[in-house]
Amino acid sequence: HIKVGLSLRPSVLDPINFPPSGATDPVIASAADVNVGQVVRGYIIKTSEVGCFVGLGRDVVGRALISELSDEYIRDVKDAFPSGKLVSAVVTEVNRELNRISLSLRPSRIGDLTSPDGSTKRRLDQIQVGETLKGTITRIEEYGVFIKPDDSFVTGLCYVREIADSETPVDPKALYEVGDRVLAKVLSSDIAKNRLALGLKASYFAHASDSDEDEEMESVASNDEDEDDDEVSDEDSDDSAGSVQSDDAEPADEEEALSDEDAESSDDDGDDDDDESAKSALDVAGGFQWGDEVEASERTTVAAAGAGSESDAAEDSDESSDEEDKAHDGKKKKKNAKRSRMERIAQDVTAELSEQAPTRTTDFERLIVGSPNSSFVWLQFMAFYLGQSEVDQARAVAERALKTISPREEQEKMNVWVALLNLEHRFGSKDTLDSVLKRAIQFMNPKHTYLQMAKIYERADQFAEAENMHKIAISKFSGSCKVWVLFGLFYLKHSKVAESRDLLARALQPLPKRKHIKAITQFGQMEFKHGEPERGRTVFEGVLGTYPKRVDLWSVYLDMETKVASTAAAAGSVDDHCWQPARKLFERVTSMKHSSKKMKFFFKKWLAFEKAHGSDASVEHVKQRALEYVNSLSS
């Protein structure tokens, strides 16, 4: 085979008029032609689950790992980076011996990118110490505020001691809100750790404020010349003064604002360039912000410890080193011991649950060491791999979690089993799903496992499979009221009313008699919520006819009637007719003979109902009925 190399470059066709030295994209013949940090352009050759390959020259190909493709989460990498797409990248590593080039397509690493509105984003190394930045507050903690500059990819941190010139500590949450526009001064930057320290003290902007006032005076003076020019100058003067009252400022999402390195720097408890006498608290106040309601107590405990460390450091910085009073020294030693203990907590990375999601495998490994029995950490580790389309790795994490979590933590193990079932249902085959289901039934509560599998099928709109799973559950656990109720609810939600009602009659046969009332009332509640309210009334009337003294049944019946009336009122019913069934039920139950304690409960419930949905006359009627009852007792 014969290969012929062609070129359409003007510098090759006409080197006299278009010299190669002025080419926008210089020729790259090998890895020796590029340097680390150089920004190059090329065409994507291939995209896979691990990253993409970018053609930089005729025989030169660079590789960008999936973690270096974007600063934000991308669901479909192949769709976002198709073959033939022209991209800009920064060289991160060069191996001239093997002729290999590593690239990064992340805008935060490329820098100098111009957005559609004409603004330019800068990297941290392009920001100078001492310059003034305009930005938006993205998060507020007890130890400071996080600020996202308008023209940078990096989120900066302003510690509480740099917010105001006052000697007493200030409360950042009382001064600022998320989304506020501020003017900040760059105090220091650490490129290696991707840190940016900012200051908001008024003294930092004293000279700038004077010049801004002059500009405002000039803009006011130009008022008499041109009204249109006056509006423009007013806007400019407001911008130069660092106005913090922008109506356009929207709260920025911290998880999108911070880069991977930035997420690490937000967890550190100090700044090398700041005063070491006041150390910031460990950034663990919020825990993970991924919507899961777990580890709340742990996050609160660690947050309180971090806040305590901040307070102790602030108090110690105020103490005078010249005082030699023994009592004072003893108190100081006790504070120092407490601070040392809190510093050890801050340095214990295994106990760290940061505000930002972990971004690397090593981050999750450290979290697992600190919380090996936490299903929350394991599930997020699985989600991390699934976000990179590495299903096998996510499956391996689940298997590892099942071996690591203590057998006594049944609920934690159950959470992992459910996650593994979801994974196999979505990404695996029927055989792998059946295999995992059999194992889950063997090691965990079979009834709960069948019901969870039914929910998975139902969420995927696989109603036949969900129905079959419910049938298996009632055949194996016919003495459980829960499996019958959930099966009936499944039928009602999918408009199979007749099947649901037949199910109640079937359920009463195998269920113990002590569970009959529970099953009947729960089916009656389902009729109120998802079926026909009149059918629900029939069910409750039948039960209360047998057990008229059960206050709990009356209370549930009253609540169901109230909810039905509230739904009708919300749907647009303007007359008072929708509340009549509930009122008649209150009249009926308060006319019966109950103990004074039970009657007090019903009258209080009726009075609250009338205050919420009735009129002054109806409220007085309830009070009058209660008074008549009290008088009847005294007589």
N, C-alpha and C positions, 0 to 999 in steps of 0.2 A: 504494500500500500504506500502511496506517495502522499505526503502531507505538505500543503503549501500554506505558508503564513502570509496573511494579508493585513494591511493597516489602512485605516481611513484618517489617521491623524494628519492635520495640516502641517505639523512640524516635521513629518516624514515626507509628505508629498511636496512641500515647498519650504524647506528649512531656511531659506534666505529671508523670506517675508515673515515666517513664523518660526523663530528660533526655538529649539527644544527647551532652553532655559526659562522661557516664559510660559510654558505649558501649565495649565491649571492642574492637570493630573499627570505628573511625571511618569515616565516609563519605569515599571518595576519588573526587572528581569529575574531577580532572586531575592532571598531574604536579606542579602547584604545591602540592598537599596533602600531599606526602611529602618527606622529607629523607633525605640520605645517612646510613646507619647505623640508620635506623628499621626495626623489625621489623613486618612486615605479614603478613596471611593472605589467601589467595585460593584459587580453584579452577583446576585445570589445564584449559586450553581445548584445547591441542593439543601433542603431543610428536612431534618429528622427530629426524633423525640429528644435527642441529646443536644441539639444546636443546629447551626447552619454553616455551610462552606461558601466563602465569598471569593470570586475570581478577581484578583488584583492585577494580574498580568497574563501574558500568553501562557506561561507555564508556572505561574505562582498562584497558590490558593491559600487563603487564610481561614482559620477556624474560629468561630464564636460559639462558646457554650451557651446553653439555654438560659443560664443565670445572667448572661451578659447581653441578652437581646433587648431587654426593655427594663425601665424603672418600675413599671406597673405590671400587674398580673395579666397574662394573655391566655385566654382559654384555648384558642386554636392557633398554635404556633405556625403551622404550615400555611394557614390562610393569611396570617399577618405578614409572613415573609415568604412569598411565593418565588419560585425560580424565575430569574430574569429581572428581578426588582433591583433598581439602582439604590445603593445605600451608602451612607457615610459611616466610618468606623475609626476608632483610635487603636493604635498598635499597643498592646499590653505586654507582649513578650516576643522575643525574637531568638530563634535557635538557628544560627547561620550554618552550623555543621550539618544539621539535618534538614536545612532549608524549610523550617516551619515557622509560621507566623500566627500568633494568637491575637484575636481582635475583640473589641467590645463595641456593641452598637447602642449601648445605653446613653441617652442624651446627657445624663449627669456626668459622664466621663468624657464625652466628646467636647461639650461646652461650646460657647459662641454660636449657639443655635438661634436663629431668628424665627420668632413665632409669627403667625398671620397678622398680628396687630403691629408688627415692626419692632417689638422689644427683643432684647438679646439676653439669653440666659448665660450665666458665668459659672465656672467651676470654683472650688474653694481656693485653689492656687492663684486665681485671677482676682481675688478680693484682697485689697490692701488694708493693713492695720491702720486705724485712724480715720478711715473714710466713713461717711454717713450713708445709711441705707434706709429705704422705706420698705415697710413690710406689714404683714398681717399676723396677729397673734393666733396661733393654732391650738395651743394647749396651755393651761394654767395649773401649776402645782404649788405646794406650800413653799418650795425652795426657789421658785422662779417661774418665768414664762418662756414658752417656746415661740420664736418669731420666724416666719417664712419670708425672706426678702423677695421683693418683686422680681429682681433680676438675677436670681441665683437658684441653683438646684438644692443647696444645702440649707437645712433648718438650723438656726442659731438658738442659743440658750442665754437668757439674761437672768443671772442669779438675783435673789431677793436683795442682796446688799448693793446691787448695781441699779436698782429701780429708782430710788429717791436719795436725795442728799441728806435726809434726816438721820440722826444718830440712832434713833429707836427703830426696831424692825417694823416693816410695813407688811400689810396683808395683800398679796397680789390679786386675790380674788375680789377684794373690795375695790381695787383700783381699775381693774381691766376685766373685759369679757372676751370670750372667744370671738374672733372676727374683727376686733378693734384694729384700726390702722394706726401705726406708730412710726416714729422716727428713732432709729437706733444707731449707735456708734460702734464700730468694730474695735474691740479691745484686744483680742488675740485670736489666732487661728492655728490649728494643728493639722497640717495636711496629712500626716501619717495616720492620725486617729480620726480624721474627718470631723474635727470639732471647730465650732465657731462661737466665740464668746462675745456677747453684745452688752451694751450699756444703755440705760434709759434716763440716767440722771440729767436734770435740767442744766447742771453746770457744764455738761459736755457740749451743750448747744448754745451757750451764752453768746458767743460771737456770731453764730448763725442767726440767732434771734434778732440781734441788732440790725444785721443786714436785711433780714426779712421785713423788719418794721419800716426800713427805708423804702423797700420795694412797695410796701403797702401804701405808704404816703405818696409815692410817685403814681401808683395806680389810681388813688383817690384824686390826685391833682389833675389827672388826665380825664376826669369825669366831665369837665366842662367842654372838652374838645370833641369827644366822640363817645356816644353811649355804648356802641358796639365794642369799641376798643376797651372801654371800662370793664365790660363783662369778662373779656378775655384776660385782662391784667389782674382782675380779682381772682380768677381761677388760678392763674400762674402764681400769684402771691400766696394763695392758700396752699398750693402744692409745695412751694419752697419752704413754707413754715411747717411742713410735716403734719398737715391736718389729720386728726384722728376721728373725724366725724363723717367719713365717707359712707354714703348710703349704699354704695355698690359693694362694700366689703362683705364677702360671704365667708362663713367659717370654713377653713380648709381642713380637709381630712388628713389627720396626722399620719395615718398609715400610707397614704399616697404621697405625702410631702417629704417624708424621710427616705433617704437612700438606705442601702443595706448597711454601709458603714455608719450612717447617721443613726440608725436604730441602735447600734452598739454604743455610740457616744452619748445617746440620751439616757443610757442606763448607768453611766459612770457617776461617781459621787464626788467629783472634785475637778478643778481646773488647775493645771500646773502653773499657769501664769498669774493666778489670783492669790489672794492672801490665804496662807495655809492655816491661819488661826480660826477661820470659819469655814467648815466643810459642809457641803450640801448633802441632803438626804439621799438615800438609795431610791432610785426611781422605780418603785414598784407599787405605787398607790392604786393604779387602776387595774393591774393584771392584764390578761389578754382581753382584747376588745373584739372577740369573734362571735359574740352573741350567745355563748354557752353559759348556763347558770350553774357552774360548778366552781369549787375552790374559793367560794366567796369569803368564807371565814378565814382561810389561809391568807388571802390577799389583804383582808382587813388587818390581821395581826402583823404582817410584815410591813404594811403601810404605817401602822402606828409606831412600829419600831423605827422606821425611817424618819418619821416626823420627830420622834424623841431625839434621834441623833442630831437633827438640825437644830433643835432647841438647845441641846447641851453645848453644841459647838458655838452657838451664838452667845450663850452665857459665859463660856470660858474665855471668849475673845474680849469680853468686857472686864474681866478681872485684872487687877494690877499685880504684876510679878514682884513688886517691891514689898508687898504686905507679908509680914512674917508672923502674924498672929497664929498661935498653935491651933486654935479652933477653926480659924479660916483655912489653914493648911489641911486640916483633917477633912473639911468639907470639900476642898478642892481635889484632894486625892480620891475621895469617893466619886466625884464627878468624872475625874480622869479615868477611873476604873470602869465607870459605866460607859464613857465614850469609847474606850478601847474595846469593850464588849460589842458595842454597836458597830465599830469599824470592822470587827471580825465578821459580823453578820453581813456588812456591806461587801466584804471581800469574798464571801462564800458564794461563788457563782452558781453553785448547785441549787441554792435556795432562791434564785433570782427568777421572778416572773415579771418581765418588763412590760411597759405600756405597748411597745411595738412587738409584732409577731416575730418569732425567730426566723432567720433568713438562711441558715445553713444547717447542715447535718450535725455539726459539732454543737451548735446551740441547743438542739433538741436532746442530744446525748447528755449534756450537762443538766438539763431540766429533768431527764429521766433518772439520773443519779440522785437528785434531790427528792423526787416524788415518783418512786418506782410503782406505786400502787394507784396512781392517779390516771384514770381512764381519759381524762381531759387532755393530758399531755400526749398520751399515745394516739388519740384520735386526731389531734392536730398534726402529729408527725405523719400519720397516714395521709391527711389532707395535703401536706406539704409535697409528698411524692406524687399524689394524684394530680396536683397542680402542674407538675412537670411531666405528666403522662407516663410515669413510671409505675405501672400497675403492679408489677411483680415485686418491686421494692415496698410498696404499700402493703401488699399481702404478707410479705416477710415481717414487716413491723407488727402487724396484727398477730401473727403467730408468735412472735417474740413476746408481745405483751401478755398473751394468754399463759405463757410459761413463767413470766416474771411476776405478775400480780399475785398477791397472796390469796390462797384458796378461801380465806375468811372474808375477803372483800368480794362477796357474791355480786353485788350490784355493779361494781367496777368491771368485773369480768363480763357481766351480762351486757354492759355498754359496748365492750369490744366485740363480743359475739354478734351483736346487732349490726355494728359497723361492718364487720366482715361479711355478714349476710347481704347487706346493701351493696358492698363492693362486688361480690360474686354475682348478684342479681343484675348489676348494671354492666360490669365489664367481663364477667366470666361466662361460662357455658352452663347448660342445664345440669350436666354431670358434676361440675365443680360446686354448683349451688346445692345440689342434693347431698353431696359429700359433706359440705360444711354444716348443713342443716342436721344431718344425722349425728355429727360430732357434737353440735350444740345441744341437741336433745339428750345426748348421753351424759354430758358434763354439767348441764344447767337444768333449771326447772323446766320440764317438758311443756307444761301448760303455758307458761309465759313465752317460751320459744315459739310454739305454734301460733299464739296470738300476735307476736311480733312479726312473724313471717306473713301472716294474713294482712297486717297493716302495710308491709312493704309491697305486697301485690296490689293492694287497694290504691296506694299512692301512685303506682305505675299504671293505673286503669286496667289492670288485669283482673277483672271481676270474677271470671270463671275460676281462676287459680285461687283467688282469695276465698271464694265460697267453698271450694274444696278443702282449703286449710281449716276453715271454721267447722266444716262437717267432721273433719278428723278430730278436732279439739273436743267437740261435744260427744263424739263416740268414745273417746278415751277418758274424758273427765265429765261425765254426765251428772255427777253429783256436785259440780261447781256452778254456782249461780252466775258467776262472772262470764263464763264462756257462752251461756245461753243469752245473757243480756247483750253482750257484744255482737253475737250473731244476729239477734233481732234488730239491733241498731244498724248493722250492715244492710239488712234487707230494707229497713225504712228509709235509709239515706239513698237507696237506689230504686225507690218507688215500688218496692215489692211488699205492699202493705198486707196482702192476704197471707203471704208466706210468714211474715213477722207475727201476725196474730195466731196462726196455726202453731208457730214455734212456742208460744206461751203455754198452750194446752199440752204440748209434748213435754215441755220443761217440768211441769208440775208432777209428772209421773215418776221420774227418777230422783228428783230433788227431795231431800228430807223435809218433813213438815215444818220444821223450824225456819226453813228458808223460803217457804211459800210466800209469806207476806212481803219479804224483801224482793223476790222476783216479780210479784204482781205489781207492786208500787213502782218499781223501776221501769217495767214495761208501760205502766200508765204515764210516767213522766216522759218517756220517749214518744208516746202518742201526742202529748201536749206540745213537745218541741218539734217533732218531725212528721207527725201524722195528723190525725183529726182531734182537735180539743174535745169534741163531744164524746168521742170514744174514750179519751182519757178520763173524763168526768164519770163515765159509766164504770170504769175500772175502780176509781177511788170510792165511788158511792157503794160499790159492792163490798170493798174491804172495810170501810167505815161502818157499814151496816152490821158487820160481824164484830168489829172492835171499835165501838163508838168512844171509848175513853182514851184512845191512843193519841196523845197530844202531838207526837212527832208526825203521825199521818195527817192530822188536821193542818199542821204547820206547812207540810210539803204541799198539800192540796191548795192551801191559801196562796202559797208562793207561785204555784203553777197558774192559778187563775189571774194573779196580778201580772205575771209576765205575759200572758196571752192578751190581757187588756192593754198593757204597755205597747206590745207589738202592733195591735190594732190602732192605737192612738198615733204611733209613729208613722203608720202607713197612710194617715190622713183623715182618720175618723174624727170629726169635730164635735159630734154629739156626745152626750153623757151616757149613752146606752152601753158602750163597751165596758164601763166600769160596774155595771149593775150586777153581773154574776158574782164578782168578788164581794160586793157589798152585801148581797143576799147571803152569801156564805158566812160572812162575819156576823150578820144578824142571827143566823141559824146557830152558829157555834156558841155565841154568847147567851143564847136563850136556853141552852142545855145546862144540866146540873154538873158542875165540875168543882173541884176544890178551889178555895180562894186563891191559891198560888197559881193554878192553871188559868183561872179567870183573869187574874192580873196580867198574865202573859198575853192572852188573847186581846184584852182591851188596849194594852200598850201597842200591840201590833196593828190593831184597827185604827187607833189614833194616828200612828205614823203613816198609815196608808192614806187617811183622809187629809192629813196635812200636805202630803205630796201630790195627791191627785184630786182632792175634793175642794169644797168651798168652806167658808166660815160657818155656814149653817150646818153642813155635815160634820164639821169638827165639834160644834156645840152639841149635836145629836149624840155623838159618841160619849162626850163628857156627861151628858144627861143620863144615858144608859148606864154608865159606870156608877154614877151617883145613886141611881135607883137600885143597883145591885148591892151597893154598900149599905143602903138603908134597909134593904130586905134582910141583910145579915144581922143588923142590930135589933130588928124587930123580932 
